[in-house]
Amino acid sequence: MIQTFISHAWKESFRSPIWAKNLLANIFLGFVGVMLMVYAIMAGVGIAFGLEEVVPGKDPVELINSLLLYYFFFEFMIRFFLQNVPVLSIQPYLHLPIKKSQFLHFMLRKSQVSVFNLLAIFLFAPTAIVRVGREYGALTGLLWLVMIIGMVFTIHFLGILFKKKLNDMPNLLLGMVIIFAALGALDYFQIVSFSMISDKLFGAVLAQPAFAAIPVALWLLFYRLNYIYLSKNTYPEEISTKKNKTRVSGDFAFLKRFGRIGELIALELKLIIRHKRPRNTLVMSGLLLFYGLIFYTQDIYMEEMSGIFLLAGIFVTGAFFINHGQFLLSWESGYFDFVLIRKMNLRQYFEAKYYMFVTACTIAFVASLGYAYFGVEIILFNLAAYLFNIGVNIPFVMRIAMFNPKKIDLNKGAAFNYEGVGAAQFLIAIPVLGLPYLFYGPLLAFGYGTYGLLLVALIGLIGFLLRNKVIDYITKSFTENRHKIAAGFRAQ
């Protein structure tokens, strides 16, 4: 039956009338996935062969084992924010004699085919072959890699179960943040050494390879827990068999899987592509990905003025939301009255824009990983800038863009065109340029630049965790001023 489901999913994709229109988007997503795999393999080879030179005097295998706990914690956080829960359209099968268990097993097994699951395997496979296999034997190296694979899929199903439980227990996220913060504080103040615990846990496989079975058992356990949860909380009568009145068509139909938010993002992307000026801002944002070449290739910045890399990272990872977000409402000034009366939730309107900007920043950050060629520390600057952008700068830009927005003709070019430019566009420079250095600058001045960078990243992460509150505030501000904004557009 699993083969039948796979066959139907394949045919559904390729027989769809919009398959050809989605081809470009799928090719791009495939390119991003392949690029991530290549980066993972390169990083894995670098760790396997170069770690001894970077950290001399330490056993590379022991060092990697001591960091694995931190790695899997970071992977869990990334999966929590970016990984989708498994879904399956079961309406066509409801009249057929198919057991619910077959649907659930297919959903869970299909979810395992993920880029996230391949990253860790490609990252640590060279170490298993070159380091562990050479020093402890081929069988131990193989079982060490099996342990890594078991942990990867354990975290995969743990993340899915956590996100499912979060719908029933909204305070679960707050509890998780408190627990992780407490654990981080224990490690920071050296009350508990998690690196030592990590080395003992993952190093046990080297002494007794049979311990590799434990992560595999956890993998099967969380698979079973997900199955039990879905079987108890999935009912055919909860699924609406009515067709949605609003459907996404055209080049971005794949966004319909994200519901109303996806539909609004698709409309925004169509506006960008079909009109000259917003399309020019998109092209300009793509060119700004190369902004880092101005700084990263200069030895003087690398040796004496590395602090400026944070500014470069802000522009490299946030070029799109800076260029497009500063005219947040102006893009729709020609039909703004329709926006106000359209049948939609205003919060969803701003939530869609926020997640579109976050997605653009994420894509830009992934593309910027190539700058690791000029130094690994550049990636750390870009990561801190990326987190600060999605947590702080995007909300600031969205809020400031509501300050007396100006009307824009979408079909005019961007060169020497000052339509829509007002006081808000100058105020936007404050969060983009000033706020990161407000946290980073003082610590850098006292010689603690690394801690300053960590503080910038932490502030951004906290802002991202509080995004729902921020979106509520932006929605409330817009609701209070929407008629004034509409009157301003009509008067221009």
GULO-655633 format. One line per 2 residues: number of its first residue (from 1); their letters; for each residue y, x, z of C-alpha. Coordinates in Angstrom, 2 decimals. Layout:
N
NUM	a	Y X Z  ... $
This chain:
492
1	mi	0.00 0.00 0.00  2.32 2.92 0.67 $
3	qt	1.93 4.02 -2.95  2.86 0.50 -4.06 $
5	fi	6.04 0.57 -1.97  6.98 3.97 -3.43 $
7	sh	6.32 2.69 -6.95  8.47 -0.40 -6.36 $
9	aw	11.33 1.65 -4.88  11.20 4.01 -7.87 $
11	ke	11.24 1.17 -10.38  14.01 -0.63 -8.49 $
13	sf	16.21 2.43 -8.87  15.53 3.23 -12.52 $
15	rs	15.41 -0.32 -13.82  18.72 -1.24 -12.22 $
17	pi	21.50 -1.98 -14.74  23.82 0.27 -12.77 $
19	wa	21.41 3.23 -12.65  23.25 5.14 -15.36 $
21	kn	26.58 4.57 -13.64  25.19 5.92 -10.38 $
23	ll	23.71 8.94 -12.11  26.80 11.10 -11.67 $
25	an	27.01 10.36 -7.96  23.30 11.06 -7.51 $
27	if	23.59 14.34 -9.40  26.47 15.37 -7.17 $
29	lg	24.55 14.47 -3.99  21.54 16.34 -5.34 $
31	fv	23.71 19.36 -6.04  25.04 19.29 -2.46 $
33	gv	21.48 19.05 -1.13  20.28 21.97 -3.25 $
35	ml	23.31 24.01 -2.19  22.48 23.35 1.47 $
37	mv	18.90 24.48 0.88  20.09 27.68 -0.80 $
39	ya	22.45 28.40 2.08  19.62 27.80 4.55 $
41	im	17.29 30.19 2.72  20.00 32.85 2.50 $
43	ag	20.79 32.46 6.19  17.07 32.60 7.05 $
45	vg	16.56 35.81 5.08  19.68 37.29 6.68 $
47	ia	18.39 36.44 10.17  14.93 37.84 9.44 $
49	fg	16.12 41.16 8.02  19.61 41.69 9.44 $
51	le	19.54 40.40 13.01  18.37 43.75 14.35 $
53	ev	21.44 45.46 12.92  23.86 42.81 14.18 $
55	vp	22.44 42.81 17.73  20.90 46.26 18.25 $
57	gk	18.69 46.95 21.23  17.23 43.43 21.43 $
59	dp	13.96 42.09 20.13  14.92 39.76 17.22 $
61	ve	12.08 37.32 17.97  13.03 37.03 21.65 $
63	li	16.69 36.59 20.69  15.86 33.79 18.24 $
65	ns	13.62 32.08 20.80  16.45 32.22 23.36 $
67	ll	18.80 30.44 20.92  16.41 27.77 19.63 $
69	ly	17.26 25.31 22.42  20.96 25.51 21.46 $
71	yf	20.08 25.13 17.79  18.03 21.97 18.32 $
73	ff	20.77 20.53 20.54  23.30 21.14 17.75 $
75	ef	20.91 19.65 15.17  20.50 16.53 17.30 $
77	mi	24.28 16.07 17.42  24.61 16.51 13.66 $
79	rf	21.79 14.06 13.03  23.33 11.53 15.40 $
81	fl	26.56 11.41 13.38  25.25 11.91 9.83 $
83	qn	21.62 10.77 9.63  20.99 7.17 8.59 $
85	vp	18.36 5.00 10.23  15.47 3.98 7.92 $
87	vl	15.91 0.66 6.12  13.83 -1.35 3.68 $
89	si	14.62 -4.48 1.70  11.67 -6.73 2.54 $
91	qp	12.90 -10.05 1.14  10.78 -9.76 -2.07 $
93	yl	7.62 -9.34 0.05  8.09 -12.13 2.60 $
95	hl	5.92 -14.59 0.66  3.10 -12.06 0.23 $
97	pi	0.21 -11.42 2.68  1.47 -8.02 3.80 $
99	kk	1.37 -6.94 7.42  4.56 -5.95 9.21 $
101	sq	2.89 -2.70 10.27  2.66 -1.59 6.65 $
103	fl	6.42 -2.03 6.19  7.20 -0.15 9.38 $
105	hf	4.89 2.79 8.63  6.40 3.10 5.17 $
107	ml	9.95 3.06 6.54  9.21 5.72 9.16 $
109	rk	7.25 7.99 6.84  9.85 7.67 4.11 $
111	sq	12.58 8.68 6.55  10.87 12.05 7.07 $
113	vs	11.78 13.09 3.53  15.25 14.29 4.48 $
115	vf	17.47 17.28 3.80  17.96 17.65 7.56 $
117	nl	14.23 18.23 8.05  14.05 20.86 5.32 $
119	la	17.03 22.88 6.58  15.35 24.17 9.75 $
121	if	12.11 24.92 7.89  13.91 27.01 5.26 $
123	lf	16.05 28.63 7.96  13.19 29.81 10.18 $
125	ap	10.34 30.31 7.67  11.47 33.89 6.79 $
127	ta	11.49 34.79 10.50  8.00 33.35 10.94 $
129	iv	6.71 35.44 8.03  8.69 38.67 8.38 $
131	rv	9.11 38.97 12.15  6.59 36.86 14.05 $
133	gr	3.78 37.28 11.51  4.22 41.03 11.29 $
135	ey	4.50 41.66 15.04  2.10 39.05 16.47 $
137	ga	-0.26 38.30 13.61  -0.34 35.88 10.68 $
139	lt	-1.94 33.04 12.68  0.70 33.29 15.42 $
141	gl	3.46 33.35 12.81  2.03 30.22 11.19 $
143	lw	1.74 28.38 14.51  5.27 29.46 15.51 $
145	lv	6.51 27.83 12.30  4.37 24.75 13.09 $
147	mi	6.15 24.60 16.45  9.53 24.64 14.66 $
149	ig	8.39 21.90 12.28  7.13 19.82 15.20 $
151	mv	10.47 20.16 16.97  12.38 19.23 13.80 $
153	ft	10.48 15.97 13.34  10.57 15.25 17.06 $
155	ih	14.37 15.42 16.95  14.29 13.35 13.74 $
157	fl	12.53 10.42 15.40  14.34 10.93 18.71 $
159	gi	17.66 10.57 16.88  16.53 7.39 15.12 $
161	lf	15.30 5.87 18.38  18.52 6.84 20.14 $
163	kk	20.68 5.20 17.48  18.53 2.06 17.60 $
165	kl	18.80 1.91 21.39  22.55 2.46 21.15 $
167	nd	22.94 -0.99 19.59  21.44 -2.55 22.71 $
169	mp	23.00 -0.12 25.21  26.53 0.91 24.07 $
171	nl	27.06 3.00 27.20  24.15 5.22 26.24 $
173	ll	26.48 7.46 24.20  28.78 7.99 27.18 $
175	gm	25.79 8.87 29.33  24.60 11.37 26.74 $
177	vi	28.03 13.04 26.59  28.13 13.31 30.40 $
179	if	24.64 14.80 30.56  25.32 17.34 27.81 $
181	aa	28.66 18.25 29.37  26.95 18.78 32.74 $
183	lg	24.26 20.95 31.15  26.93 22.94 29.30 $
185	al	28.84 23.48 32.56  25.67 24.69 34.31 $
187	dy	25.09 27.20 31.53  28.74 28.28 31.33 $
189	fq	29.01 29.01 35.05  25.61 30.76 34.91 $
191	iv	24.04 28.38 37.41  21.19 27.77 34.97 $
193	sf	20.44 30.02 32.00  19.30 27.83 29.14 $
195	sm	18.83 30.87 26.92  16.20 32.12 29.38 $
197	is	14.59 28.67 29.52  14.59 28.53 25.72 $
199	dk	12.96 31.96 25.49  10.22 30.90 27.95 $
201	lf	9.57 27.59 26.19  9.44 28.79 22.61 $
203	ga	8.12 32.24 23.46  5.04 30.72 25.09 $
205	vl	3.60 30.21 21.60  3.56 33.98 21.11 $
207	aq	1.34 34.47 24.17  -0.75 31.34 23.66 $
209	pa	-0.53 29.93 20.10  -2.20 26.69 21.22 $
211	fa	1.13 25.65 22.78  2.31 24.91 19.21 $
213	ai	0.44 21.63 19.54  2.96 20.35 22.12 $
215	pv	5.88 19.80 19.67  3.46 18.21 17.20 $
217	al	2.27 15.86 19.96  5.91 15.00 20.74 $
219	wl	6.46 14.33 17.04  3.60 11.80 17.02 $
221	lf	4.76 10.34 20.34  8.31 9.59 19.15 $
223	yr	6.94 8.29 15.86  4.87 5.84 17.87 $
225	ln	7.82 4.90 20.11  9.91 4.15 17.01 $
227	yi	7.10 2.05 15.60  6.74 0.07 18.83 $
229	yl	10.50 -0.51 19.07  10.77 -1.67 15.45 $
231	sk	7.72 -3.93 15.74  9.28 -5.66 18.76 $
233	nt	12.78 -5.94 17.32  12.21 -6.74 13.65 $
235	yp	11.70 -10.37 12.68  11.79 -11.99 9.21 $
237	ee	13.91 -14.89 10.49  16.67 -12.41 11.42 $
239	is	17.02 -11.34 7.79  19.45 -13.35 5.74 $
241	tk	17.96 -14.36 2.40  21.34 -15.43 1.07 $
243	kn	23.01 -13.16 -1.41  26.28 -11.60 -0.37 $
245	kt	29.21 -13.12 -2.15  30.88 -9.76 -2.56 $
247	rv	28.94 -7.11 -4.40  29.82 -3.58 -5.26 $
249	sg	29.52 -2.92 -8.94  30.37 0.01 -11.10 $
251	df	30.23 3.70 -10.39  29.91 3.39 -6.59 $
253	af	27.34 0.64 -6.20  25.24 2.93 -3.99 $
255	lk	27.83 2.36 -1.25  26.67 -1.22 -0.80 $
257	rf	24.04 0.03 1.64  26.86 0.63 4.13 $
259	gr	27.92 -3.01 4.13  31.53 -4.12 4.09 $
261	ig	32.76 -0.62 4.98  30.98 0.75 1.91 $
263	el	32.52 -1.94 -0.30  36.03 -1.05 0.85 $
265	ia	35.38 2.66 0.32  34.11 1.89 -3.19 $
267	le	37.30 -0.04 -3.98  39.40 2.87 -2.74 $
269	lk	37.45 5.35 -4.86  37.89 3.13 -7.91 $
271	li	41.63 3.03 -7.26  41.68 6.83 -7.17 $
273	ir	39.70 7.35 -10.36  41.35 4.61 -12.45 $
275	hk	44.97 5.56 -11.81  46.83 8.69 -12.77 $
277	rp	48.68 9.68 -9.61  45.88 9.26 -7.04 $
279	rn	43.55 10.94 -9.51  45.93 13.90 -9.62 $
281	tl	45.83 14.15 -5.82  42.03 14.25 -6.00 $
283	vm	42.14 17.10 -8.50  44.71 18.94 -6.39 $
285	sg	42.47 18.54 -3.34  39.59 20.11 -5.25 $
287	ll	41.76 23.07 -6.24  42.80 23.58 -2.61 $
289	lf	39.19 24.41 -1.81  40.08 27.83 -3.23 $
291	yg	43.08 28.12 -0.91  41.08 30.40 1.36 $
293	li	40.90 33.08 -1.33  44.57 33.82 -0.66 $
295	fy	43.75 34.91 2.90  40.05 35.73 3.13 $
297	tq	40.22 38.47 0.49  43.08 40.36 2.19 $
299	di	42.13 43.11 4.65  45.43 42.81 6.51 $
301	ym	44.63 39.23 7.51  41.05 40.12 8.41 $
303	ee	42.06 42.97 10.69  45.45 42.06 12.14 $
305	ms	46.24 38.38 11.46  42.90 36.58 11.62 $
307	gi	44.58 33.69 13.45  45.99 32.48 10.16 $
309	fl	42.43 31.65 9.06  42.63 28.49 11.16 $
311	la	45.52 27.28 9.00  43.53 28.08 5.87 $
313	gi	40.55 26.20 7.29  42.72 23.13 7.96 $
315	fv	43.79 23.01 4.31  40.40 23.92 2.84 $
317	tg	38.47 21.26 4.76  41.25 18.66 4.90 $
319	af	43.01 18.87 1.56  41.99 15.39 0.46 $
321	fi	43.07 13.45 3.53  46.36 15.38 3.64 $
323	nh	47.17 14.61 -0.01  45.82 11.07 -0.11 $
325	gq	46.26 10.00 3.50  50.00 10.62 3.64 $
327	fl	50.39 7.66 1.25  47.80 5.58 3.08 $
329	ls	49.47 2.20 2.46  51.70 3.18 -0.46 $
331	we	48.74 3.33 -2.84  48.38 -0.45 -2.47 $
333	sg	52.11 -1.23 -2.39  51.95 -3.06 -5.73 $
335	yf	49.63 -5.72 -4.30  50.15 -5.27 -0.58 $
337	df	50.61 -8.99 0.03  47.12 -9.53 -1.32 $
339	vl	45.79 -6.93 1.13  47.22 -8.99 3.99 $
341	ir	45.66 -12.27 2.88  42.37 -10.85 1.66 $
343	km	39.32 -12.16 3.49  38.48 -9.11 5.54 $
345	nl	38.71 -7.65 9.01  41.74 -5.35 9.25 $
347	rq	39.80 -3.01 11.50  37.19 -2.58 8.77 $
349	yf	40.00 -1.79 6.37  41.12 1.22 8.41 $
351	ea	37.60 2.15 9.44  36.67 2.44 5.76 $
353	ky	39.61 4.72 5.07  38.80 6.84 8.13 $
355	ym	35.17 7.34 7.13  36.16 8.09 3.55 $
357	fv	38.38 10.90 4.84  35.65 12.15 7.20 $
359	ta	33.17 12.22 4.31  35.65 14.13 2.14 $
361	ct	36.18 16.66 4.95  32.43 17.06 5.39 $
363	ia	31.89 17.71 1.68  34.76 20.21 1.67 $
365	fv	33.32 21.99 4.74  29.89 22.25 3.11 $
367	as	31.51 23.67 -0.02  33.49 26.14 2.11 $
369	lg	30.28 27.66 3.50  30.38 29.95 0.47 $
371	ya	33.26 31.77 2.17  30.64 33.34 4.47 $
373	yf	30.53 36.03 1.80  33.80 37.36 3.25 $
375	gv	32.60 37.21 6.85  30.67 34.92 9.18 $
377	ei	33.74 34.47 11.42  35.43 32.59 8.57 $
379	il	32.80 29.86 8.88  33.61 29.57 12.58 $
381	fn	37.31 29.08 11.76  36.43 26.48 9.12 $
383	la	34.07 24.68 11.50  36.75 24.48 14.20 $
385	ay	39.29 23.30 11.61  36.82 20.71 10.27 $
387	lf	36.14 19.25 13.72  39.87 19.18 14.52 $
389	ni	40.59 17.46 11.21  38.06 14.65 11.66 $
391	gv	38.90 14.15 15.33  42.66 14.62 15.53 $
393	ni	44.44 15.22 12.23  43.01 12.26 10.30 $
395	pf	44.04 9.68 12.94  47.49 11.28 13.24 $
397	vm	48.03 11.25 9.48  46.84 7.64 9.20 $
399	ri	49.20 6.55 11.98  52.24 8.48 10.77 $
401	am	51.69 7.21 7.20  52.52 3.70 8.47 $
403	fn	56.04 4.78 9.34  58.25 3.09 6.72 $
405	pk	55.96 3.67 3.70  57.49 3.72 0.22 $
407	ki	56.31 2.03 -2.96  54.37 4.06 -5.55 $
409	dl	53.69 3.52 -9.25  50.03 4.51 -9.56 $
411	nk	50.23 5.24 -13.29  52.88 7.94 -13.07 $
413	ga	51.94 11.58 -12.78  52.27 13.56 -9.55 $
415	af	54.31 16.44 -10.95  57.97 16.22 -9.84 $
417	ny	57.33 12.64 -8.76  58.87 11.86 -5.37 $
419	eg	57.99 8.19 -5.26  56.55 7.31 -1.88 $
421	vg	57.98 10.42 -0.22  59.89 9.66 2.97 $
423	aa	60.28 10.81 6.53  56.59 10.19 7.26 $
425	qf	55.52 12.84 4.75  57.58 15.46 6.61 $
427	li	56.36 14.30 10.02  52.76 14.73 8.90 $
429	ai	53.28 18.50 8.92  53.49 18.38 12.73 $
431	pv	49.84 17.45 13.46  48.48 19.35 10.47 $
433	lg	50.28 22.63 11.15  51.35 22.49 14.77 $
435	lp	48.68 20.78 16.85  45.80 23.24 16.19 $
437	yl	47.96 26.18 17.22  49.17 24.32 20.29 $
439	fy	45.65 24.83 21.67  44.69 28.00 19.84 $
441	gp	47.93 30.00 20.02  48.25 30.58 23.80 $
443	ll	44.68 31.80 24.19  45.01 33.99 21.10 $
445	af	48.17 35.56 22.53  46.28 36.58 25.68 $
447	gy	43.40 38.03 23.69  41.00 35.10 24.03 $
449	gt	41.01 33.95 20.41  37.33 32.96 20.47 $
451	yg	37.89 30.64 23.43  40.96 29.23 21.68 $
453	ll	38.86 28.46 18.62  36.25 26.84 20.83 $
455	lv	38.96 24.73 22.47  40.24 23.55 19.07 $
457	al	36.70 22.55 18.06  36.12 20.80 21.39 $
459	ig	39.37 18.80 21.12  38.35 17.71 17.63 $
461	li	34.85 16.73 18.75  36.24 14.67 21.63 $
463	gf	38.64 12.94 19.24  35.75 12.12 16.92 $
465	ll	33.70 10.68 19.77  36.67 8.45 20.64 $
467	rn	37.18 7.38 17.02  36.51 3.71 17.75 $
469	kv	39.33 3.59 20.28  41.61 5.41 17.86 $
471	id	40.79 3.03 15.00  41.48 0.09 17.32 $
473	yi	44.90 1.58 18.12  45.73 2.14 14.45 $
475	tk	44.67 -1.42 13.62  46.78 -2.82 16.43 $
477	sf	49.84 -0.82 15.28  49.40 -2.05 11.73 $
479	te	48.93 -5.66 12.84  52.20 -5.55 14.75 $
481	nr	54.16 -4.12 11.80  52.36 -5.53 8.76 $
483	hk	55.01 -8.09 7.86  57.79 -5.52 8.15 $
485	ia	55.85 -3.15 5.89  55.22 -5.91 3.35 $
487	ag	58.92 -6.86 3.33  59.82 -3.22 2.74 $
489	fr	57.52 -2.98 -0.28  58.91 -6.23 -1.74 $
491	aq	62.49 -4.97 -1.35  61.85 -1.74 -3.30 $
